[in-house]
Amino acid sequence: MAGLSYYLSFLLATVVFSSVCCVGDRCGKPTLPASRTFVNCTDLPTLGATLHWTYDPVTANLSVGFSASNPDGWVAWGINPTKLAMEGTQALVAFRNATNMVMTPNTYNISTDKPTPGRIAYNVTDLASEIDSENVTMIFGSMILPVGTVNINSIWQSGTVVDNEISSHPLKPANKKATMILRLTQTTDKGNNTGTPPGKSAGNELHLGVVLSTLFFLGLCCLI
């Protein structure tokens, strides 16, 4: 039984580290402007999108930098206050204006099939967008969330632009899965630490040794 447990630890470390290291992450791309710095970054699971963010839990100010590639259409990132769905999302949207070819960022309350720019539930400042040499669109902005916010319903999308207006996004699996619960802060659960169960310390240390050894080995493989 112990042997099976160690094998599973090895297998888990292999899968996780291979997916992160050998495939590579997108948080280093695109290169952010020098004036834009963020504390956190995550590769979103669909649409090749990435989200950078900094959150101040005292002021509830959230600054974001979202990126996705869709040079001929629109890209969007937003927060849905009530559910993991596009409908109801308070979004930051950007696309290239067909008239002057300038990137156009705006806020949208996605409450209809044909949303138009307008005010959203959050006070947004520093809204900007740009597109890099690899046709990756970046949207930047800051917003004030309700005090005490820890998790948000993070929603992102991309779609086509018709006559300088955004139209419905595709209904492909990648689009339908473009949602996740994002934890903005890290908290420490004080006073609820039950400690390591008696007799389990050595086993846990051995498991950790297996995992760390595997990560080291795979790290070398990824560098070759």
N, C-alpha and C positions, 0 to 999 in steps of 0.2 A: 504493500500500500504506500509506504514511504517512497519507494522507487518511482511509482507512478506519479506521486506528487511532485517529485523533483523533475521528472520528465516534463510534466505539464508546465512547471515554472520555466524550464528551458525553452519550451515551444512558445510560450506566451512572449517571452523576451525576444525571441527570434522574430516573430511576426510583427510585434510592435515596433521594434527598432528598425527592422528592414523597411517597413512602410514609411517611417519618418526619415531615416538616413539615406537609404539607397534610392528612393524615389525623389527625395528632396522636398523642401517646403517652399512656399511662395512668399513668406513674410519678408524676405530680402528683396523681393521684386513686387511692384516697380520700385525704383529708387525714389524715396520721398524727397520733396524739396527741402533745402537746408533749414528753412523756417518752420518746418513741420516735424515735430518730435512727439512720440507717444510712448507710454510706459508698457502697454500690452499689445500683442498681436496674435491673431488666430487665422489659420487657413480655413475658410468656410468649406463645408463638405461638398458643395455643388457649384456649378457654373464658373469654376476656376476663380472664385472670388476670395478676397482677403479683407480682413477688418483690423485696423489699428485703433486703439482707443486709450484714453486716459480718463479716469473717473475720480472725482474728489467727493467722498461720501459726506464730508462736512457741508459743502455748499450744494451737493447733488448736481454738480456741473459735469457733463459728459462731453468730451471732445473726441471726434471720430475722424478716421481717414479710411474710406472704403474704396476698393479698386476691383474692377472687372473689365474684361475685354469684350466690347461690342461696339466697334467704331462707327458702324452705320445705323445704330439704334440708340436706345436709352438704357441706362443702368440705374438701379435704385437700391438704397438701403434705408431701413426704417425700423420703427418700434410699433408693435401692435399692443395697445394697453391691456387687451382682454383675452387674446387667443393667439395660437400659432397659425395664422392665416394671413393672406394678402389683404383680404377685405377688412377695412378698418385700420390699416397700417398708416401711421404718420411718417411719411417718407421724404427722404432727400433724393431728388431725381436730377440726372444730368444727361444731356445729349448735345450733339453738334447742330447748331442752327443752320438750316439749309440755305438761308439767305446770305449770311455773312461768314459762315463756317466757323463761328466762334462757339466755344463750349458754353452751354446755358444751364446753370443750376437753379433749382427752385424747390419749393416745398409743396407736397401734395397730400391731401387727405384722401386716401384710396377708399372711397365709400361708394363709388359707382363704377360701371364698366368703362366709362369715358371720363376719367378724372381730369380736372383742370388745376392749374397752379392756384395756391391760396394758403391761407393761414392754417397751421396745424395745432395740435393740442399742446405742443411744447414751444417755448420761446427759443427760436433758433438765431444764432449769430455767427459771424465769420463764415458764411456759406460761400464756397468757392469750388471750382472744378477745373480740371485740365486733362489733357490727353498726352501720353508720352510717345516716344519714337516707335514703340512696339504696339501702338494702338490700344494701350490700356488706359481706360478712363478712371480718374480718381476724383472722389467727392470728399470735401472737407466741411466740417461744421461743428458747432458747439450748441448744446441744448441743456436746459435746466429740467431735471426730473423731479418727481416728488421726493421729498426728504425721506430717507430710510430705504430707498430703492437698492436692492441687492442683485436681483435677477431681472432680465428683460426678455421679452419675446422678440428675438432678432429676426428680421425678414429682409430678404434681398431678392432682386429680380433683374431681368433684362428682356427687352422686347424691341419692336420696330417703331419707327417714327414716320408719320404720314402728315404732310403739310404742317410740319413743325409742331405736331401734337403727338403725344404718346398713345399708342394703341395697345390692345391686349397682348400679354406675353404668351408664348407658346405653352402648351399643356403637356410637354414632355416630362418624363419622370424627374429629370434634373430640376426642372422648374417647380414641379409640385413638391419637391423635397427641400426647397430653398428656405427652410425655417430652422431655428434652433433656440433653445433657452440659453442665454449667455449670462454667466456669472460675472458681475462687474468687480466684485471685491472678494478678498480672501479673509475669512474670519477664523478665529481660534475658539474652539468650544471649551471654555474654562469650567472646571468643576465637574466635568462629566467624563473624566479619563479613568477608565476602569483598570488600566495597566495591562501588562502581559499576563495571560493566564499561567498559573504554576505549571512547570514542566514543559513549557512550549518555547522557552527562550532559545535553546540550542537549535531546535528545528527551524525556528524563524531565521536565525543567523545563517544556517546552512542554505535555506531558500534564497536569502539575500545574496549569499556568495555565488550561487548558481546564476542568478539573474545578472549580477554585475560582471561576472566572467563572460557571460554570453554577450552582453552589450559591448565589452571591450573587444572581443573577437570580431563581432560584426562591424564595429567601428573601423577596424583595420581593413576588413574586406571592402567597405565602402570607399576607402581611400585609395585602394589599388586600382 
